[in-house]
Structure formats: structure tokens, C-alpha cells
């Protein structure tokens, strides 16, 4: 169909023109569902109750962007995972989408270290549809647990100082 190569009625390029899903953001500040504003609002709400925020995505760049925004701009602190991610997937052998391969090949920050959980953080019956699909397809889910300053301090002081 000739119309596939033209802009749609909203003025967005078609999948054929861009070569990938046009619903995805074009850069780190353009249209992620989890924005700095949303993270700031969440921080205000959960700081009243020592709450925690679970961030997870099957897209590593999205997970890293959300976590970095939450920590660097919104006052969250990282919670060390009981089972941290200690190795990254080898991009040459993993069954990864083009988006993930491009991110890795351009040197993108990896979702690794004590702040990233290698295991699911939700109980089996509470896992999201995406998390279950990734598990069945043997694809990674990048997840981290964040807390507010108040929660961070309560965790720090609940352990004896050595």
C-alpha cells in the first residue's frame, strides 16, 4: 500500500519509514511513560509512608533511564538487591531484540550491580504479563527497587553500625 510510506493522519512517520515501532520515544526526553514529573509525584506520595518503588522493564535502556532519572533528579535511593545482577547478557549469543543490541553496541549503561535484581521481586502470582512472557521466552527483565530518603534512612539505621 502506497500510504504506508507516508505520514499518518497524526503527522507521525510510519513503521516503514522509521524501520521500527513509531510508538517508541525518539530520544531519552521524548515521551517515556515514566517521566521525571511522574517520578517526582510518586516520590512525594510514598515518602510519607516509607514506601518503595519497583521499576522494571524488558528494555534495558528504558530501565536504566527510569532508575537514573529517579535517583539523579527525583530524590530516590537505590535499594541493594538480595540477588544482584553480576553479569550481563552476551549480546552476540542472547536472543535479543534489535533495540537491545543497538543499545549495547553503542555503549549504553548496563543494568548491572547491586542495585539491579537478577530475580523477580513480585510473588509468582503477582508478576506482570510482560514479566511472564519474558520468562517464557528466556529474555531478561531489568528490575530495581528504589526508596525515598526517609525509607533509605530507616533501612540504614535498622542495621547495627559496625
N, C-alpha and C positions, 0 to 999 in steps of 0.2 A: 504494500500500500504506500502510495506517494506521501501521504500525510505523516507517516512515521518519522520522516526525516525533518519535518518542520516543527516549530514551536507549537505546543498545545495551546488551548484557549487561555491558560493562565500565564502564558509567556515563558514557561519553562522549556528547556531543551528536552527532547525525547531520549529514551534509553539508547536508541540507535546513535544519536549524535554524541552523547557523553560516554557511551560504552559501558555504563553501569547504572545502577538504580538511581534515578533522579530524585528520589525521596531523601537520600543521604545528604548530610551537610557538605558544602563545597570547601569549607575550611573550619578550623577549630572554634571560630566565633560565630559561625553561621548556622544556627538552627538546631543545635543539640537539644533534645528534650530536657535534659538535666542542665540547666543554665546556672550561672553564678547567682542570679536573683532567686531561683528556686532553692538552691543550696543554702543561701542566707536565710530564707524564710524557714526552712527546715531546722537550721541551727538555732534560730530564736525559739522555736516551739519546743524542741527536745532538750534544750539547755535547762529548761525549768524542771525537768524530771530525771536528770542524769541519763537521758536516753542515748541510744546508739543508732547509727545509720549503716545499713548494709547496702553497699554498692556492688553491683555485679553486671557484667556484660559478656557476651560471647565475642565481642570485638575488642581486642586488646587496646587499640588506640583510644576507643571511647572510655574504657575502664580507667586507663591512665589519665586521660583528660579530666574525667569526673573527680577522681581522687586528688589530683594535683590542684584543681580549682577549689575543692572543699578545704584542703589543708592550707594552701597558699593565700586564698582570698576570703574564706568564709569562717575561719576560726575553728576548724575541726582538727582533731589529733588522730593519728593512726593508732589502732589497737593491734598489738603483736598477735599474730595468728598462732594457734596451738600447733598447726601443721603448715608451716610456711612453704611457699614455692621456692625451691632451692635450685632448680634447673629450668631452663627454658626449652620449649619445643624446638627441635631442629627443623628449620624452615624447609630444608631440602627433602625431608622424609615425611613430615606430617601432612595429613590430609587437610590442608588449609585453603581458605578462600583467597582469591587474588588480593583482596583488600588487606588481609593479614600479611601476606607475603610482601606486598609493596611497603607496608609499614615497617616490617623487619628489615627489608633491604635498604630502606632509606635511613636506617639507624635510629628508629623510634625507640623511646624509652620502653623497657620491658616491664611487665607486671611480675616482678620477682622480688624476693626478700621477705623480711619478717612481717611486713605489713600486708602481704598477699596470702590468702588461704588456698592451699592445694586441695582442700576438701570442702564439700558443701557445708554451709553454715545454717541452713534451714533443715528441719526434720524431714525425713523421707516423704511424708505425706504433704508437706508444705512447699515442696520445690515447684518452681515455675515450669510452665510448658517448655520454654526455651531451654532451661537447665536440663530437663529430662531428655529433650531432643538431642542436645549436645552430648549428653552421656551416652545415648544410644548410638550416635554417630562417631563416638570417640573423639570429639572436638572439645577444646578447653573452654572453661568458663572462668573469667578473671574476676575475683571477688575480694573485697576488703571490708573491714569493719572499722567505722570511724566513730569518735565520740567528741563531745563538746569539752571545753576547758573544765567545767565542773565535774563531768564524768571522768575525765583524764586525771584530775587531782584526786578524786576519791579512789580510783584504782591504784594510783601511785602510793597513797598513804595507807591503803589497806594491807600492804605488804611490809613486813618489818624492814627497817633500814639496816643494812649490814655495814 
